[in-house]
């Protein structure tokens, strides 16, 4: 009898072990299948197989993150956030996931929670570019320039040496008149050093000189994303929009000129040129009274005098 009992319990143990191996094999099979479907953009089928993975391994972060990504692609942000939160609960040291959760929290106007996630992201990876940029925006909104600059400087140091080298090469090509080669090099510089402001402004200037203000403005929009408190970006945007005041989209161009000029003044009330730009806008719109008041305000604040030249004006 004892021998039979040993055999019986041994068989049970084998069945238990085999069952565990089969279950483990099952989740990995579904994971591989889901990954192939995700890569092929067969998101509906992928969701089914990720669900099978999570039935077997509820804390599998790779599956949770993929499901979140699919719901983000479908613009189902709240559902995506639920899966990101589950992933973070399973493993909080995922900087990309923390940052993505922060951006969603920010979208839903939960700014303290967003800040918490951004800080967790740089806690896990101090060089996490996107989390740092999000913190720049967060502190800029609070008008805390010191903190915004602190995080931006970390971003600016990432890839700076290579970015500087490519910008120097681009400037050399530009000097020779090779604008296409110069633009390619400046673009590479931004790729290597995503917060390289000099590279961005070289690109803006090339587009402006090439007569492509829309491309220049889009580049400035990227600058505003990484440094939302940079006065220079709004100044350049204001002039570029105003230069298109005769386009079929005249109303939009004038509105954007005003928005950018006023934002520049919020950042630097001492920017005399923006009062003159706004005066030009209102004069163009036929509001001579408002234009005159802006000129009077500029003179009362700074006194009459020459306007400082703005690069790329």
C-alpha positions in Angstrom: 0.0 0.0 0.0 2.7 2.6 0.9 4.3 1.9 -2.5 1.0 2.4 -4.3 0.5 5.7 -2.4 3.9 6.9 -3.4 3.1 6.1 -7.0 -0.3 7.8 -6.8 1.0 11.0 -5.3 3.9 10.9 -7.7 1.5 10.7 -10.6 -0.5 13.6 -9.1 2.6 15.7 -8.9 3.5 14.9 -12.5 0.0 15.9 -13.6 0.2 19.2 -11.7 3.7 20.0 -13.1 2.6 19.1 -16.6 -0.5 21.2 -16.2 1.6 24.2 -15.1 3.9 23.7 -18.1 1.0 23.5 -20.5 -0.6 26.6 -19.0 2.8 28.4 -19.3 3.1 27.3 -22.9 -0.4 28.4 -23.5 0.1 32.0 -22.5 3.4 32.3 -24.5 1.7 30.8 -27.5 -1.1 33.4 -27.4 1.4 36.2 -26.7 3.4 35.3 -29.8 0.2 35.1 -31.9 -1.0 38.5 -30.5 2.3 40.1 -31.3 2.2 39.0 -34.9 -1.3 40.3 -35.2 -0.4 43.6 -33.6 2.5 44.0 -36.0 0.1 43.3 -38.9 -2.3 45.9 -37.4 -5.0 43.2 -36.9 -5.9 44.8 -33.6 -9.2 43.1 -33.1 -7.7 39.6 -33.3 -4.7 40.8 -31.2 -7.0 42.0 -28.4 -8.6 38.6 -28.3 -5.2 36.9 -27.8 -3.8 39.4 -25.4 -7.0 38.8 -23.3 -6.1 35.1 -23.3 -2.6 36.0 -22.1 -4.0 38.1 -19.3 -6.5 35.4 -18.3 -3.5 33.2 -17.6 -1.0 35.9 -16.5 -3.0 39.0 -15.2 0.2 40.9 -14.4 1.9 40.4 -17.8 3.1 44.0 -18.5 3.9 43.4 -22.1 0.4 42.3 -22.8 -1.1 45.1 -20.7 1.0 47.7 -22.5 0.0 46.4 -25.9 -3.7 46.5 -25.1 -3.3 50.0 -23.9 -1.5 50.9 -27.2 -4.4 49.5 -29.2 -7.0 51.4 -27.2 -4.9 54.6 -27.7 -4.9 53.9 -31.5 -8.7 53.7 -31.2 -8.8 56.9 -29.3 -10.3 55.1 -26.3 -8.2 57.0 -23.8 -9.9 56.0 -20.6 -9.7 52.3 -21.4 -6.1 52.7 -22.4 -5.4 54.4 -19.0 -7.0 51.5 -17.2 -4.5 49.1 -18.7 -1.5 51.4 -18.2 -2.5 51.7 -14.6 -2.7 47.9 -14.3 0.8 47.7 -15.9 2.2 50.3 -13.5 0.7 48.4 -10.5 2.5 45.3 -11.7 5.8 47.1 -12.3 6.1 50.8 -11.5 9.7 51.1 -12.9 8.5 51.4 -16.6 9.4 55.0 -17.6 7.6 54.9 -21.0 4.5 53.6 -19.4 4.6 56.1 -16.6 5.0 58.9 -19.1 2.1 57.6 -21.2 -0.1 57.4 -18.2 1.0 61.0 -17.2 0.0 62.3 -20.7 -3.4 60.7 -20.4 -3.9 62.1 -16.9 -2.9 65.5 -18.2 -5.4 65.1 -21.1 -8.1 64.4 -18.5 -6.9 67.5 -16.5 -5.7 65.5 -13.6 -2.5 67.6 -13.3 -1.3 66.4 -9.9 -1.5 62.7 -11.1 0.2 63.6 -14.4 3.0 65.2 -12.5 3.4 62.1 -10.3 3.7 59.9 -13.3 6.2 62.2 -15.0 8.4 62.2 -11.9 8.1 58.4 -11.6 9.3 58.2 -15.3 12.4 60.2 -14.6 12.9 58.4 -11.4 13.1 55.2 -13.4 15.1 56.8 -16.2 16.6 60.2 -15.4 17.4 60.8 -19.1 13.8 60.1 -20.3 13.4 62.9 -22.9 9.6 62.9 -23.2 8.9 63.0 -19.5 11.4 65.8 -19.1 9.7 67.8 -21.9 6.4 67.2 -20.2 7.8 68.5 -17.0 9.0 71.6 -18.8 5.5 72.2 -20.0 4.1 71.5 -16.5 6.4 74.0 -14.9 6.0 76.6 -17.7 2.2 76.5 -17.1 3.0 77.3 -13.4 5.3 80.1 -14.5 8.1 78.4 -12.7 10.9 79.2 -15.3 13.7 78.0 -13.1 12.2 74.5 -12.8 11.2 74.5 -16.5 14.8 75.4 -17.4 16.2 72.8 -15.2 14.4 70.0 -16.9 14.9 71.5 -20.4 18.7 71.6 -19.8 18.7 67.9 -19.2 16.9 67.4 -22.5 19.3 69.8 -24.3 22.3 67.8 -23.1 21.0 64.6 -24.7 22.9 64.0 -27.9 24.2 67.6 -27.8 27.8 66.8 -29.0 26.5 65.0 -32.1 23.8 67.6 -32.6 26.4 70.4 -32.5 28.6 68.5 -35.0 25.7 68.1 -37.5 24.6 71.8 -37.1 28.1 72.9 -37.9 28.1 70.7 -41.0 24.7 72.1 -42.0 25.9 75.6 -41.5 28.9 74.9 -43.8 26.6 73.5 -46.5 24.3 76.4 -46.1 27.2 78.8 -46.6 28.0 77.0 -49.9 24.4 77.5 -51.0 23.5 73.8 -50.6 20.2 74.3 -48.8 18.9 70.8 -49.4 22.0 69.2 -47.8 21.9 71.8 -45.0 18.3 71.0 -44.2 19.0 67.3 -44.2 21.8 67.9 -41.7 19.8 70.1 -39.4 17.0 67.6 -39.5 19.5 64.9 -38.5 20.7 67.1 -35.7 17.2 67.3 -34.3 16.9 63.5 -34.6 20.1 63.0 -32.6 19.4 65.9 -30.1 15.6 66.4 -30.0 15.9 69.6 -27.8 18.5 71.2 -30.0 17.0 74.7 -30.4 19.7 76.0 -32.8 19.0 73.2 -35.2 15.2 73.9 -35.1 15.7 77.6 -35.8 18.1 76.9 -38.7 15.3 74.7 -40.2 12.8 77.5 -39.6 15.0 80.0 -41.4 15.6 77.7 -44.4 11.9 77.2 -44.8 11.2 80.9 -44.5 13.8 81.8 -47.1 12.5 79.0 -49.4 9.0 80.6 -49.3 7.5 77.8 -47.3 6.0 79.6 -44.2 3.7 76.7 -43.3 6.7 74.3 -42.9 8.5 77.0 -40.9 5.4 77.4 -38.6 5.1 73.6 -38.1 8.7 73.5 -37.1 8.1 76.3 -34.6 5.1 74.4 -33.2 7.5 71.5 -32.4 9.7 74.0 -30.6 6.7 75.2 -28.6 6.0 71.6 -27.6 9.4 71.1 -26.1 9.8 74.7 -24.8 6.4 76.3 -24.4 7.8 79.3 -22.6 10.3 80.3 -25.3 9.4 83.8 -26.4 11.4 83.6 -29.6 9.2 80.8 -31.0 6.1 83.0 -30.6 7.8 86.0 -32.1 8.9 84.1 -35.2 5.4 82.5 -35.5 3.7 85.9 -35.2 5.8 87.4 -38.1 5.3 84.3 -40.3 1.6 84.3 -39.8 1.4 88.0 -40.5 3.4 87.5 -43.7 0.5 85.4 -45.0 -2.2 88.0 -44.3 -3.1 88.2 -48.0 -3.8 84.4 -48.3 -7.3 83.0 -48.7 -7.1 82.1 -45.0 -6.6 85.7 -44.0 -8.8 85.6 -40.9 -7.0 82.6 -39.5 -3.6 84.1 -40.2 -4.5 87.3 -38.5 -5.9 85.5 -35.5 -2.8 83.4 -35.1 -0.6 86.5 -35.4 -2.5 88.1 -32.5 -2.3 84.9 -30.4 1.4 84.5 -30.9 2.2 88.2 -30.4 0.1 88.3 -27.2 1.8 85.1 -25.9 5.2 86.6 -26.6 4.1 89.7 -24.6 2.9 87.5 -21.7 6.3 85.9 -21.6 8.1 89.2 -22.0 6.1 92.4 -21.5 9.1 94.3 -22.5 9.1 93.1 -26.1 8.4 96.4 -27.9 8.3 94.8 -31.3 5.2 92.8 -30.5 3.3 96.0 -29.8 4.3 97.2 -33.2 3.3 93.9 -34.8 -0.1 94.0 -33.1 -0.6 97.6 -34.2 0.2 96.5 -37.8 -2.4 93.7 -37.5 -5.2 96.0 -36.2 -4.3 98.7 -38.8 -4.6 96.0 -41.5 -7.9 95.0 -40.1 -9.1 98.6 -40.3 -9.1 99.2 -36.5 -6.9 102.3 -36.5 -8.1 103.3 -33.0 -6.8 100.1 -31.5 -3.6 100.3 -33.5 -3.0 103.8 -32.3 -3.5 102.8 -28.7 -1.0 100.0 -29.0 1.6 102.4 -30.4 0.9 104.8 -27.6 1.3 102.1 -25.1 4.6 101.1 -26.6 5.9 104.7 -26.5 4.6 105.2 -22.9 6.4 102.0 -21.7 9.6 102.3 -23.6 9.7 105.7 -25.3 10.1 106.3 -29.0 13.0 104.6 -30.5 14.2 102.2 -33.2 12.8 98.7 -33.3 15.2 95.9 -32.6 15.7 93.7 -35.6 14.2 90.2 -35.2 16.1 87.5 -37.1 14.0 86.1 -39.9 11.5 89.0 -39.7 
